[in-house]
Amino acid sequence: MILKKPPASLKGELTRWLIELQPGVFVGNPTQRVREELWKKTTRRKRSGHVLQLWSTPSPQGFAFREHGDSKRQLTDFDGLALVTLIDKVPF
């Protein structure tokens, strides 16, 4: 999971199941049930910022993903391939 601006209490909960490699970057191999619960906790408590969750699957790229919140970079599913889409917010 990659989080931008996570609250300290949320980081503490995530480190019970995952290792924080860098600030906001959590890595691990939890079960599907744990992954779902972490996602619920993260999206419920995350008021601003961005959350990206990736996990390994038997797909062409070898992973699946989901994200929540605002970011300039978003992963977009294009016929089963994850592509990075840059979102440029142009002021009016």
C-alpha positions as CSV (number, residue, x, y, z in Angstrom):
1,M,0.0,0.0,0.0
2,I,1.2,3.5,-0.8
3,L,-0.4,6.3,1.2
4,K,0.0,10.1,1.0
5,K,-0.5,12.0,4.2
6,P,-1.5,9.1,6.5
7,P,-2.5,9.8,10.1
8,A,0.0,8.3,12.7
9,S,-2.7,6.0,14.2
10,L,-3.4,4.5,10.7
11,K,0.3,4.0,10.2
12,G,0.5,2.1,13.5
13,E,-2.3,-0.2,12.5
14,L,-0.8,-0.9,9.1
15,T,2.6,-1.8,10.7
16,R,0.9,-4.7,12.5
17,W,0.5,-6.5,9.2
18,L,2.9,-4.8,6.8
19,I,6.5,-3.4,6.9
20,E,6.9,0.4,6.2
21,L,9.9,0.6,3.8
22,Q,9.7,4.3,3.4
23,P,7.3,6.9,4.8
24,G,3.9,5.9,3.4
25,V,5.1,2.8,1.6
26,F,3.9,-0.5,3.2
27,V,4.8,-3.9,1.9
28,G,3.7,-7.4,2.9
29,N,1.9,-10.5,1.9
30,P,-1.3,-10.6,4.0
31,T,-4.2,-12.9,3.3
32,Q,-7.1,-11.7,1.1
33,R,-9.2,-11.2,4.2
34,V,-6.6,-9.1,6.0
35,R,-6.0,-7.1,2.7
36,E,-9.7,-6.3,2.5
37,E,-9.9,-5.2,6.2
38,L,-6.8,-3.0,5.8
39,W,-8.4,-1.4,2.7
40,K,-11.7,-0.7,4.6
41,K,-9.8,0.8,7.6
42,T,-7.6,2.9,5.3
43,T,-10.4,4.3,3.1
44,R,-12.7,4.9,6.0
45,R,-10.1,6.9,8.0
46,K,-8.4,8.6,5.1
47,R,-9.9,12.1,4.7
48,S,-7.5,13.6,2.2
49,G,-4.6,12.4,0.1
50,H,-4.3,9.2,-1.9
51,V,-4.2,5.4,-1.2
52,L,-3.0,2.8,-3.7
53,Q,-3.1,-0.9,-2.9
54,L,-1.4,-3.5,-5.1
55,W,-1.3,-7.2,-4.7
56,S,0.0,-10.1,-6.8
57,T,-2.3,-12.1,-9.1
58,P,-1.9,-14.5,-11.9
59,S,-2.6,-11.8,-14.5
60,P,-0.4,-10.7,-17.5
61,Q,1.3,-8.0,-15.3
62,G,1.3,-10.1,-12.2
63,F,-0.6,-7.7,-10.0
64,A,-4.0,-6.1,-9.4
65,F,-4.7,-2.7,-7.9
66,R,-7.2,-0.3,-6.5
67,E,-6.9,3.3,-5.4
68,H,-8.9,5.9,-3.4
69,G,-8.5,9.7,-3.3
70,D,-6.9,12.4,-5.4
71,S,-3.5,12.1,-7.1
72,K,-1.9,13.5,-10.3
73,R,-0.9,9.9,-11.2
74,Q,-3.6,7.3,-11.4
75,L,-3.5,3.7,-12.6
76,T,-6.0,3.0,-15.4
77,D,-7.0,-0.5,-16.5
78,F,-6.6,-0.7,-20.2
79,D,-7.7,-4.2,-21.5
80,G,-6.2,-5.9,-18.5
81,L,-3.0,-3.8,-18.4
82,A,-2.4,-1.1,-15.7
83,L,-1.2,2.1,-17.3
84,V,-0.3,5.3,-15.5
85,T,-2.5,8.3,-16.4
86,L,-1.2,11.7,-15.6
87,I,-4.0,14.1,-14.6
88,D,-3.2,17.7,-15.2
89,K,-5.6,20.0,-13.4
90,V,-5.6,23.2,-15.5
91,P,-6.9,26.3,-13.6
92,F,-9.7,28.1,-15.4
